Amino acid sequence: MDVPLWFALLAVGYLGVKLVRPPWWLICVLLLGGYLLADSLFAPVIDTAVK
């Protein structure tokens, strides 16, 4: 069974918000921080660390 990555992330994110109930500002900060970090000088370092 092949599940697309976007669907798996969406499902995990939805369940995390429903079960853990983090504040919305924290979700926005994490999403914005991840977006900005992906376009920074640290992106290659993070990419090699993840792989």
C-alpha positions in Angstrom: 0.0 0.0 0.0 1.5 3.3 -1.1 0.4 6.4 0.7 1.4 9.8 -0.6 3.7 11.8 1.7 1.3 14.8 1.7 -1.6 12.6 2.8 0.4 11.0 5.6 1.6 14.4 6.8 -1.9 15.8 6.7 -3.3 12.8 8.7 -0.6 13.1 11.3 -1.0 16.8 11.6 -4.8 16.6 11.9 -4.5 13.9 14.6 -1.9 15.9 16.4 -4.0 19.0 16.5 -7.1 17.0 17.6 -5.4 15.0 20.3 -2.7 17.3 21.7 -4.6 20.6 21.3 -1.6 23.0 20.8 -2.3 26.7 20.6 -2.8 28.0 17.1 0.0 30.5 17.4 2.4 27.7 18.1 1.3 25.9 15.0 1.7 29.0 12.9 5.2 29.7 14.4 6.3 26.2 13.6 5.0 26.2 10.1 6.5 29.6 9.3 9.8 28.7 11.0 10.0 25.5 9.0 9.2 27.4 5.8 11.9 30.0 6.5 14.4 27.5 7.6 14.0 25.5 4.4 15.1 28.5 2.4 18.1 29.4 4.6 21.7 28.5 4.6 21.0 25.7 7.0 18.9 23.7 4.5 21.7 21.6 3.1 22.9 20.8 6.6 19.4 19.7 7.7 19.0 17.7 4.4 22.1 15.7 5.0 21.2 15.2 8.7 17.8 13.9 7.8 19.0 11.5 5.2 
